[in-house]
């Protein structure tokens, strides 16, 4: 069974930094990219950032552009989210997901279907 595991969450002051990690667990698998999503209390889950392995294209939500950086790890089954200049509004549970679709829908302005999801890691930014 394919599993994704997030780590690196925690409590940080506004303006600080945090680095999240995501890794496949249980079985290695092929993916064409991975993405980060987040969900704050009382809010719907929203897209944060994504990366496609072929070409290394990255995509970001407007709310995090210039502050967050997504990158791949040593394998295509790992990725990171460097979060800088954190704001209280960034407080949420962050989830990683794997994109197994061959076509890069993100390049077309379409959100892909992410087949595998992690259980999330809590990020809390204090004022």
N, C-alpha and C positions, 0 to 999 in steps of 0.2 A: 504494500500500500504506500502510495506517495504521500509524504507529509512535508510541510514547510514550517520552519521554526524561526520565529523572530527573537532577537535579543538586543540588549543595549539600552532599553528604555529606563526611565528613572525620573528623578526630580532635579530640575535645573532652574536657575534664576533667569529672568528675562534678560535677553542680550547674550546669554551663554550659548554653549554648543553641546551637541550630543551626536553620537554616531550609532546608527542602527544597523544590525546585520540580519541577513536572511539566508538560510541554508536548507537544502533538501534533506529530508530524513526518512529512513526506512527503505528507500530505493532510489537509485540514480535514475534520472529520466531526461529525455530530450525536450528542450524548450527553445523557443525562438526569441524569448525575452522575458523580463520580469517587471513587476510594478509594485508600487506602494500606494496604499489607500489608508484613510483614517476616518474614525467616527468619534465625534464628541458627544457628550451627554445631550439628549434631546435633539440631536442632529442626524441627518441621513449620512450614510457612508459616502465619502467623496474621494475622487482621484487626487493623488499627490504628485507622483512622478513615475516614469517608466523608461526602460532601456531595451533596445533591440540589439541582440548580439551581432548580427550581420550589419556591418557599417558603424556600429556603436552609436546610433542615433538615440538621443534622449529627449524626453518630453516632460514638461512641468505644468502644474496648475499655476494660474496667474498669481495666486496668493503666496506662493513659495519661490517664485522666480527670483534669482539673485541671492537667495538665502540658503536653499537646499541644493545638494549635488548628489545625483545618483550615479553609481559606478558598479562595474562588475568585479567579481572576486577572481580567485585563481582558476575557477571552473565556471561553466555556464549555469551551474546550479547554486551559485552564491552571488549575493549582491549587497551593496551597502547604501545607506542614505546618510550623508553628512548634513547635519542640521546646524546652521549657524544663525546668529542674530535671532534667537528664538523669542517668540512672543507668547503671552498668555493664551491668545487665540489658537495657538498650535497644540494646546492641550487636547489629547485624544488618545484613543487606542489605535495604534498603527498596525496595519496588516500588510503582509507581502503576498504576492500572487504570481503564478506562472502562466505565461502566455504560450499556448501550444499551437497557435494558428500560424500557418506558413506565411500568409499574406500580412504585410505590415499595415494594418488598418489605421493605426495611429497617424501614419503619413497622409492618410486620406481624411483625417479629421473624424474618424469613427473609433469609438471605444471597443477594443477587442473583448472577446469572451475569455475570461481567465478561469481555467479549469481547476486549478489547485490553489488553496488558500491556507494561510497559517492561522493560528488562534489569537494572534495579536500580542503586542507589548505596549504597556502603558507609558505615555510620555506626559509629564506634568510640568508646566512652566509657571513659576510663581512670579507675582508682580513685584 
